[in-house]
Structures are given as C-alpha cells and as structure tokens.
Amino acid sequence: MSRMLLEVKDLFAGYAATEVLHGLSMKIEEGSITTLLGANGAGKTTTLRALCKMIKVRGQILFDGQAIEGKATEDIVRLGVAHVPDGRGTFGSLSTEENLQLGSYTRKDKHEVALDQEKMYSYFPRLKERRNQQAGTLSGGEQQMLAIARALMLRPRLLLLDEPSFGLAPLIVREIFDIMQTINQNDKVTILLVEQNAAMALDLAKYAYLLETGKLVLSGLSEDLKQDQAVRRSYLGH
C-alpha cells in the first residue's frame, strides 16, 4: 500500500486580505514525483509557500503523519522539507561551494556533509568546475543547478521545486529534469514540482494536480491527464 508523505486537507492561504487558495486538498506519495499545473495566478507558488509556512494558512498539513501547519518555517525545514523558490535565490556574493555549505546548516554530520557535497558535484559537474566562482556570476542554468543542489544538501525527504525551467534554454531544462529523475530514483527524494512546461512536467511526474484560481479541478496519474482533452487543449497545445 502506498505511503503518503504529505497530506493537505482543506487548505486556505493568501496574502494580507487576499485569499489565493480556497480549500485545497491533495496527497503526495512518498518517493514519487508529483506536479502541480495551472496558469499564471492559479496559486501554484502560493501552495509551495503555504506548505513551508512562509505565509499564513488555515487547514491541515500533515508531513509523515505529523501536523505542521502550526510550525515555523525553520522547524519544517528541519523535518526534511526543502524549497527551491522561483528566481533561484542563490547567494550571489558567495562562492558555489559556500552556497552548498549553507545548504547543510541544520546538519551536524560533517563527514556525511562532505560526502554529499561531492555527490552534488557528481550530479552537477559544472558546479564542481565553478566551485570557487561567485554564484552571482554563474549562468542562469548553473544558478538553477546550484539552487537545487543547495536544497539537496539538507538531505530533504520532500523537495518543493518552483518553476525550475523558467528563463532557461531547452537543452539546460532537459539536463535539469534528467538529473531530478536520477535524484528521485537514487536518493528516494519525494518531489513536488510546479512547472509552466506542462508537457515536460507530465513526462517527469507520476501524479499531477491541476489548479485553477486557487482550487483543484483535476488530479490523477500523469499519463491519464495527458489524454484529457481539456488539458491537451489548454496546457499541451494540441
């Protein structure tokens, strides 16, 4: 029987007086890749922020059976939830290596941290080539790789990825998606992916949710959503 790592029940969230999510409910299976699709403004980024408690929420968020909606963001991180925001958010004045070291700030196992750093360099060889380079001088694709690698240095159980393909060349996007699939398979990291490129997201993910104006309107296996006429017309362009 499938084990659920994350369960969201009747979640409301927003900014100041503006409510963006209206009773969202979803489940994320442990070890899976799940994608959250929707047009701009549908509430995808807000969902990821709500799961990290970066904004105020109402409703229930269970992580590995434990209620986390009342916890602070840093405590949720310590439980094993890592968030790669849109815009990447690397520390531009620090080197690539210093960014990776920051990613492991909650960990005490220094030997294992060093091993994980080398593992990140094996996943992202370009980062190793630029380990002493200022992060702010890296290309967009390299900064995205660094943001993902830094999040993985936490050894998360759940990785929240927000628009990893944004602004990147198709070849770089394919490389990043291939690496994410490898990380999911090798390290058993559960991934919740928000992505505008619906075709690539559905190819990568096992499960998919479709969000419209803060409400879930469709969910199921990615293979099934690929065949849905409304999804094909609105998000896949055929």
Stockholm file with secondary structure:
# STOCKHOLM 1.0

chainA/1-238         MSRMLLEVKDLFAGYAATEVLHGLSMKIEEGSITTLLGANGAGKTTTLRALCKMIKVRGQILFDGQAIEGKATEDIVRLGVAHVPDGRGTFGSLSTEENLQLGSYTRKDKHEVALDQEKMYSYFPRLKERRNQQAGTLSGGEQQMLAIARALMLRPRLLLLDEPSFGLAPLIVREIFDIMQTINQNDKVTILLVEQNAAMALDLAKYAYLLETGKLVLSGLSEDLKQDQAVRRSYLGH
#=GR chainA/1-238 SS CCCEEEEEEEEEEEETTEEEEEEEEEEEETTCEEEEECCTTSSHHHHHHHHTTSSCEEEEEEETTEECTTSCHHHHHHHTEEEECTTCCCCTTSBHHHHHHHHTTTCCCHHHHHHHHHHHHHHCHHHHHTTTSBGGGSCHHHHHHHHHHHHHTTCCSEEEEECTTTTCCHHHHHHHHHHHHHHHHHHCCEEEEECSCHHHHHHHCSEEEEEETTEEEEEEEHHHHHHCHHHIIIIICC
#=GC SS_cons         CCCEEEEEEEEEEEETTEEEEEEEEEEEETTCEEEEECCTTSSHHHHHHHHTTSSCEEEEEEETTEECTTSCHHHHHHHTEEEECTTCCCCTTSBHHHHHHHHTTTCCCHHHHHHHHHHHHHHCHHHHHTTTSBGGGSCHHHHHHHHHHHHHTTCCSEEEEECTTTTCCHHHHHHHHHHHHHHHHHHCCEEEEECSCHHHHHHHCSEEEEEETTEEEEEEEHHHHHHCHHHIIIIICC
//
